[in-house]
């Protein structure tokens, strides 16, 4: 992922060149749609923006009656989903959150920085409401009990973005109340809960979608089609990473606590209140400021920090958050469990649930690209190591995770352009092509993954390697393509009966439309499209219409992440961090699980009558 600006420019040009050549070829995608005809439709519709192609790429249309939704959990992720809403598809009629800070941001947006306001603009900006009073005439606020939202007859469907341990509970209760659900990833806290969620959705005939947004990314869809077309040749290796510079004292997962906290070996008189201190500073700046633009910004920030500071008046124990003690004796407050839920075993799932699940989902998408049955590929094994290498004993989650997965290699037909020919060993076989894992157990695709704190070198993304080329996907925003390992040469891509070829000695001119798309605005990461498609499915209910990340797909992603967590807990034991995956774990209707969770117990607990 560490490419020079010049190498990035070359790679992006190569990617657009390849897309242009594919779109002019006779290639048809997995739906049987000709890319040439698809391209004509895009041009005719004038829809060249990456943020406006969802319906055309993913096969859904407009809705005449927006789905009335309630949003349960309007914190960081919930507010991102609010920012991604298209009012032509969904109308928010209710929200539920126990924290005043989250309710404030849901309406007003997040004014902490320009980037945060872009990601979280708030309901008022999204729907054009001028005042909070006007907004609340359209949107009910439930701050004490989300069950009141579930019982609201105006709510047809819910979007949930809650701490991981609540995913299954709220989703199942919503479906039992007759509501469709779009939930944040990971699907649930354990595999049994995932299976219960999928079964309840089936029993109730409701749409359950999980927010692995790469299934709705135009960039990833293009990458998959280039792999299918053969531009990379035979796929054999994927490298994925999510590296962050979080350090002790500066960790995005350990946000300041409302009311402050007492440092180790200090007394209450030494309490550290970062939120209160920042609020005091902002008020002082506002009192002195005369520039109208700065005054408006500071007014928004003061109001936001006042709401954040008022979270101190929430008693987390009223909502089943708990004081507890870490193994070394460190005391953790219920407020810390609420605000820093990703760090704890009871409420979160660590790096694999929060970050790794996204990128193993992407790896599975790439490996699945060449499967003939259209199903999601599952790993065969995982070797994992990890631990708390740099942070103090203030968390249960690992700060470093390193994993290696083996996937079954796909079979390649004789005409597939693998990019090599061995006449001595008859590879590819002129009749049988290249055997897959089922014919030769040596044929595998290995995925390596690292998620670390302490150093953000390389950022996050995936590198997909084939026998002909290399594709780099960076931050869900950029795709670079190279012939082999050559990152400095521009290519011309041509296609004949031997498949696509990247020629570094020629110059290409095939990329006009795809380059226009990238230049017309920011690339959509898929959040908007996943919500649009879910809403369209609700309005066009049919067994053929399903969200792309439906329960079976989401279960697969959860199994990988949660089984890897089991492997990490085994590090140092006789088995080490090794697990061999079982097909039954991925079967929604089989009770087998990798993490010891029991489907019958979870079903009984999750479906019992509640408040």
PyMOL commands that set and color helices and strands:
alter all, ss='L'
color gray80, all
select helices_A, chain A and resi 5-24+35-45+50-52+54-58+76-84+100-108+114-119+123-127+132-136+146-150+164-176+191-204+213-216+218-229+268-270+274-288+292-313+316-319+334-339+341-343+350-368+512-519+527-539+551-569+583-586+599-607
alter helices_A, ss='H'
color red, helices_A
select strands_A, chain A and resi 67-72+90-96+140-142+157-160+180-184+208-211+235-243+324-325+331-332+379-387+400-408+444-452+460-466+469-474+478-483+492-496+499-503+578-580
alter strands_A, ss='S'
color yellow, strands_A
deselect
rebuild
show_as cartoon
